[in-house]
Amino acid sequence: MPRATSKPEDLETITARRAALVAELASVDEKLRAAQEAAHDAGRPTLLAALDRIKVAAMDKVDAKAIADAIGKHGGSAVARHLAELRST
């Protein structure tokens, strides 16, 4: 545990330290935003690679968007489970 200094820090030192901490926090916030964005779209390369390996029948934009929205909202596992149920019927 650091020892308390005998003389208090001056206003200029405190202001400079605060500015440095605010800048560091802004940097951390930017890294967090980038990490969240990357995590949000982490499955895209896997899905596109899978789509490249199979033949997809013609579909319109509305159906494609509905499928993509379902994956985005519910996750790939939930959509895959529902598709597996469709195959078994």
N, C-alpha and C positions, 0 to 999 in steps of 0.2 A: 504494500500500500504506500503510495507516494506521501512524502512528508509535506505538511503545510508550509508554505513559504512565510517568512517573517514579514515581508512587505507585500501589499496587495499589488496585483497587476494594474497597469495603467489603462486608461480608456482606449488608447490607440492599439495596444496589444490585444485587448479583448475584442475590439472591432475587427481587427485583422484575422483573428482566430475564427470569429463568427463567419466572416466572409469565406474563409477557407472551408469551413464545415458546410456552409450552404452550397458551395460549388461541388464539394464531394457528394453531398446528398443528391444534387441534380444529376451528377454522373451515375450514381447508383440507381436513381429512378429511371434513367435512360436505359441502363443495362437491364433492369427489371422489365421494362416495356418490350425491349427487343427479345428477351428470353420468353416472355409470355406470348409474343407474336409467333416466335419460332415453334413453341410448344403447341400453339393453337393450330398450326398448319403442318405439324410433323408427319402426319400420315399421307400427305399428298404424294410424295415420291413413290411410296409403296403401292398406293392405289393406281397411279399412272403406270407403274411397271407391270402390275397385274393386268391392267386393261390392254397394254401393248401385247400381251401374250395370248389373248383370246379374241375371238371374233364377236363383235357386238352388233346385234340386229339394228336396223334403222329405228330411230326414236326421234320424237320432236323435242324442242328445247324445253317445253314445260315438264315433260317426263324426266329429262336429264337433270333439270334444276331441282325437281322434287326428290330425286334420288340423292343428289349432292346435299340438299338441305337436310334430309333425313340422317345422312352420315354425320353432317356437322352438328346436328342437334342431339342425336341419340348415341352417336359413336358407331364405329365400324362393327363392334361385336354384336350390338343389338340388331343392327340391320342385317348382319350375316345370319343371326339366329332366325329372324323372320323369313329370310330368303330360304333357309334350310327347311323351315316349316312348309313353305310353298312347294319345294321340290318333293316333299314326302306325301303331298296330297294328290 
